[in-house]
Each structure stands twice: as C-alpha cells, then as structure tokens.
Amino acid sequence: MMRRLQVLLDEEELAEIQRLAKRRHQTTAAWVREALRGARDTANRPDAMRKLRAISDAARHSYPTADIDQMLAEIERGRGQPDVP
C-alpha cells in the first residue's frame, strides 16, 4: 500500500530537485523516492570508519601463525582427533 509523505522545501531547493529529476528523465516524485531509498540504504550500512578502526585495532595485536598444514593438524588435535598426515 502506498502512503503519501508531505515534505516542505523552499523554492530554490525544489527547483534544484526538479532540475535533477528532469535531467534523469524522471518525475520529481520518482527522483525523491530514489533519493530516500538511497539514504535509507546508506543509513543501514555499518559505518566505514568503524570498520577501519576495527581493522586498525586488530593489526596492533600479534596473532599466532604457522604453516597451514601444521595449523590444521593442531586444530584437529585440539578436537581430540588424530593428526592429519
């Protein structure tokens, strides 16, 4: 079901939105709906700076590394499984 949303804009801002819509061969309403969907999608994405901080924080730590076969064998030993040849 579609519902109506009324938004008050000053004349200059409305004229700019109408120009943008016309340039894309869209109605003003279609342009506004698309812009609102884009803003909603952006708002729902995790913050990029938060992700970069998490990566930076993780990079400050020292984690154990080894040959992949050795690591897999250790994992299996930890599960009570015999070593993988």
TADAPE-V516570 format. One record per residue. N is the residue number from 1. RES is the residue in three letters. OMEGA is omega in whole degrees, 0 to 359 (NA if undefined). Layout:
n | res | omega
N | RES | OMEGA
N | RES | OMEGA
This chain:
n | res | omega
1 | MET | 179
2 | MET | 177
3 | ARG | 181
4 | ARG | 175
5 | LEU | 179
6 | GLN | 180
7 | VAL | 180
8 | LEU | 180
9 | LEU | 174
10 | ASP | 187
11 | GLU | 181
12 | GLU | 181
13 | GLU | 178
14 | LEU | 180
15 | ALA | 179
16 | GLU | 178
17 | ILE | 178
18 | GLN | 178
19 | ARG | 180
20 | LEU | 180
21 | ALA | 181
22 | LYS | 179
23 | ARG | 180
24 | ARG | 180
25 | HIS | 179
26 | GLN | 170
27 | THR | 177
28 | THR | 180
29 | ALA | 180
30 | ALA | 179
31 | TRP | 181
32 | VAL | 178
33 | ARG | 180
34 | GLU | 180
35 | ALA | 179
36 | LEU | 177
37 | ARG | 178
38 | GLY | 178
39 | ALA | 179
40 | ARG | 180
41 | ASP | 178
42 | THR | 180
43 | ALA | 181
44 | ASN | 179
45 | ARG | 175
46 | PRO | 180
47 | ASP | 181
48 | ALA | 180
49 | MET | 178
50 | ARG | 178
51 | LYS | 180
52 | LEU | 177
53 | ARG | 180
54 | ALA | 179
55 | ILE | 179
56 | SER | 178
57 | ASP | 181
58 | ALA | 182
59 | ALA | 179
60 | ARG | 183
61 | HIS | 178
62 | SER | 181
63 | TYR | 180
64 | PRO | 176
65 | THR | 179
66 | ALA | 173
67 | ASP | 185
68 | ILE | 179
69 | ASP | 178
70 | GLN | 180
71 | MET | 180
72 | LEU | 178
73 | ALA | 179
74 | GLU | 178
75 | ILE | 181
76 | GLU | 177
77 | ARG | 180
78 | GLY | 178
79 | ARG | 181
80 | GLY | 180
81 | GLN | 176
82 | PRO | 179
83 | ASP | 175
84 | VAL | 182
85 | PRO | NA
